Amino acid sequence: MVESYSRNDAMNYNIPVGSSLTHLMEMDPAFRTVAYFSMEIGVMNDIPTYAGGLGILAGDVLKSAADLGVPIVGVTLLYKQGYFKQRIDEQGRQIEEPFQWEPGKNLTLLPNEVNVDIEGNSVYVRVWVYEIVGETGYVVPVYFLDTDYEKNAPEYRNLTWYLYGGDLRYRLCQEMILGIGGLRILRDLGYNNIKTFHLNEGHAGFLALELLREQGYIDFEKIKEQVVFTSHTPVAAGHDYFSFDLIERTMSPVFVDYLKQMMPNGGVSMVDFGLKYSKYINGVSKKHRDVSRKLYNTENIDYITNGVHSKSWTSSSMQRIFDQNIPGWRNDPSRLVMASKLGDNEIWKAHQANKMHLLSKVLEKTGIELDTEILTIGFARRAVAYKRADLIFKDINRLIDICAGKVQLIFSGKAHPSDEDGKKMIQRVIEISKEISDRIPVVFLDNYDMELAALLTSGVDVWLNTPIRPREASGTSGMKCSHNGVLNLSILDGWWVEGWIEDITGWAIGPEPKEVELVNYDESQDADALYKVLEQKVIPLYYQNKDKWISMMKNTISLNASYFNTHRVVREYCEKAYGIHPKYY
Ligand SMILES: *Cc1c(COP(=O)(O)O)cnc(C)c1O
């Protein structure tokens, strides 16, 4: 069997697992067939190259791919200054500090180098690698592109410093490095057999130009066959748009020429580009698919609802219970369906341990001592206006009436440095926390990151989510909660439309969604709906019926965590978008 393998056999994974030949082939770039490009990838807290859900999802997808033996590689940029370190001043204002980190600590610099023509200059690009080792030892490399070294002039060295920083020119340069430089680096590393280029959002779309150049003649259909595009937001304002004026000043003439043929109607919207030149397009929840179909006026959009990497987001106390009762869950989280059989007492004790862990972090960071016996509600995610961190404070007197002595609140989240509305929202939460702290303790934890996210999504009792519909394409933090028996209380948007069963897995705020457009949604009722469900359901259940509460905790593990995980997500991408089979089950 081993002797008779052919490259095709290897592609179909008919080779025996565990032989050294298999291992050699697994490491051989010629056998990798999928390249996953993302502007941000968050694989661990000490590699601060992510801003929020998009980057965490990318990291989680690649981790599950490593667990499942999927022949994929990741490509992103190495942001020397990280995203930023958040501090909050006396007035509740966000202060951004550079996040200095040492890439050499967790990444390895490779000898490979390519260059990209930017503004008529050769900009050199080198690459660092981080190797994700999966459950069965399979390795998925993640490549971080870097221009910050001696060979480049200062105005090009800084191109890989800031994630989502700088102006349009800066962004265009970064996207050229990611798309064009990224593909060139892959070729230099020996990846000559990539069948699918997966664009995790549109930022890396320029790789299509390099594919055309490699090909030597213009055949858009041939390019299209190789590209897969995942959209992550229905908010058009978040999309990159470059004018041809800027493109002509920045890109080499041959690429400008390709682009003008590809996008003949003006400038280049990276989303439109992705939609037009991909064979498979998906949104990240069923709801998001419906909204995207309407927004982009095409039926050619599928959905693969997001997930989280189960092992990474399950607290160690819950892991211990799963290990003892649900063998194999780590590489097959669908087995978490069996969570309904877990012992009530065990689950509750593990949860209380997580809560204590979180509350000691709160004490350490703020000096405020919260109570482990009080219903604790968490809200943490990027501080951006549509997510409405402050919705719960819409009617403060009513909130106090319902919650005084019964509820404590924990907030966290960074606003983008140029997002004044997001910063004001943080400030408002902090001001209110000072006003009402004698009635309802409210704390804000600065510098939200993966580590804090793990503590919060396992240590609170209830996870609050109040976006303006239908702007939350998926949301993933609530799925982290599901893995830890933390109950979701959320507007029906994104993933929650699929995960929600009222009074079984958690609670809805407001009515079921009917709209598929960004307008026509009456948000004035949301705060009222939130107060009602807190008063009538959440608070009484927590204090008066712990058994039912614990059964809901088990339900969210068995019904939500078993499905909203990236193992299922990666299998779906393999099946629908990559046309390959994962190796390990
Ligand atoms: C999971 C995660 C997010 C995404 O949260 P959403 O609620 O989906 O927006 C953002 N930031 C960090 C640090 C996370 O771990």
PDBQT file of the ligand as one rigid body, heavy atoms in Angstrom, charges set to zero:
ROOT
HETATM    1  C1  LIG A 601     -14.403  35.843  20.865  1.00  0.00    +0.000 C 
HETATM    2  C2  LIG A 601     -13.784  37.188  20.891  1.00  0.00    +0.000 A 
HETATM    3  C3  LIG A 601     -14.371  38.253  20.206  1.00  0.00    +0.000 A 
HETATM    4  C4  LIG A 601     -15.657  38.108  19.430  1.00  0.00    +0.000 C 
HETATM    5  O1  LIG A 601     -16.746  38.452  20.234  1.00  0.00    +0.000 OA
HETATM    6  P1  LIG A 601     -18.182  38.730  19.590  1.00  0.00    +0.000 P 
HETATM    7  O2  LIG A 601     -19.126  38.726  20.701  1.00  0.00    +0.000 OA
HETATM    8  O3  LIG A 601     -18.429  37.653  18.621  1.00  0.00    +0.000 OA
HETATM    9  O4  LIG A 601     -18.096  40.053  18.934  1.00  0.00    +0.000 OA
HETATM   10  C5  LIG A 601     -13.758  39.498  20.259  1.00  0.00    +0.000 A 
HETATM   11  N1  LIG A 601     -12.620  39.683  20.951  1.00  0.00    +0.000 NA
HETATM   12  C6  LIG A 601     -12.025  38.684  21.626  1.00  0.00    +0.000 A 
HETATM   13  C7  LIG A 601     -10.764  38.966  22.374  1.00  0.00    +0.000 C 
HETATM   14  C8  LIG A 601     -12.579  37.404  21.625  1.00  0.00    +0.000 A 
HETATM   15  O5  LIG A 601     -11.970  36.412  22.286  1.00  0.00    +0.000 OA
ENDROOT
TORSDOF 0
